[in-house]
């Protein structure tokens, strides 16, 4: 039973950073998912796949794993690249690219 500790990335469909502040701990699946042809859904006998824990910091998640004796894999977070752009940049002189109208 190996756990993954990571910080989720920003939702691509929204501009906010709501669910990307906390660190998450999720367990790797031990058994493959099986398809039920009668009901039409996927299932698994692995109950740990349903456990998703949230922590305030990376150190708290690591401390939890070490306290409970859980093997863990730490996934490094990638820094966010932020470019300041304004609406006026769409209409500036010398703009690279074609106009949409």
N, C-alpha and C positions, 0 to 999 in steps of 0.2 A: 504494500500500500504506500504509494508515493504521492505526496501533495505538491501542488504548484502554488507558489506565492508570486503574485504579480499585481501590478497596478493597471487597471483597465484604461484604455485610451478613450479619448473624447468621442462622443457619438457624431458620426459624420453628417447626420441629418439635422442636427441642432447646432447652434452657435455656443451654447452654454457648456459649462464644465461640471455639471451636477453630479454625475455618478463616477467621476474619475478622481476623486480626492482620497478615497479609502483604499487600502490594500486588501486583496482578496486571497483566500486560501481555498483551493478546490482540489479534489482528489482525482488522480488519473483513473480511467476506467480499468477494472480488472477483467471484465468479460465483455465480449463484443455484443452489440445490440442485435436483437432478433426482430424480424418482421412478422407480425400476426396477420395472416391473410384473411381471416374471418372478420376481424374488427377493423383492420386497416391502419394499425398504428405500430410504432416501434416500441420495444420494451427491452428491459435488461434486468437481470437478477442482482446486479450490483447496487446495493443500497447507498454506498458511499458517494456515488455519482450525484446524489441529490443534495449532499451537504455542501453549502457555500457559506463560508465564514468571512466576516468583514472586520478589519483591524484599523486602528488609527494610524499606525506606523509599521514600517517594515520590521523593525526590531521587535515589536509586540507579536507579530506573526511568527517570527523565528523563535522567540521565547516560548510561545505556545507549542510549537512543534517539538522543541527540545524537552519541554516539561512533560508532554504526553508520549514521547518516544516515537514520533512520526518522522519518517524520512521525507525530506523536502527538497525541492528544486527551485532555486530562486531565479526568476526571469527578470533581467535588467530592464528598466524603463528607458524609453527613448525620449530625449528632450523634445519639446514641442517647438517647431519653427514658426515664429509669428512674424508676419510682415505687415507693417502698418500701411494701410491703403485707404484712400478716401474715395468718395463717390465722384469727385471732380477729376480723378485720374482717368476715368472712362472717356473724358472729352478733351483731354489736354492735347496741345499741339505736339507733333512728333511722336504720337502714340504708335507703338509697334503692334501690328495686327490689322485685320480688316474691320470695318464698321459693320454693324449688324443691320443697318437701315440705309 
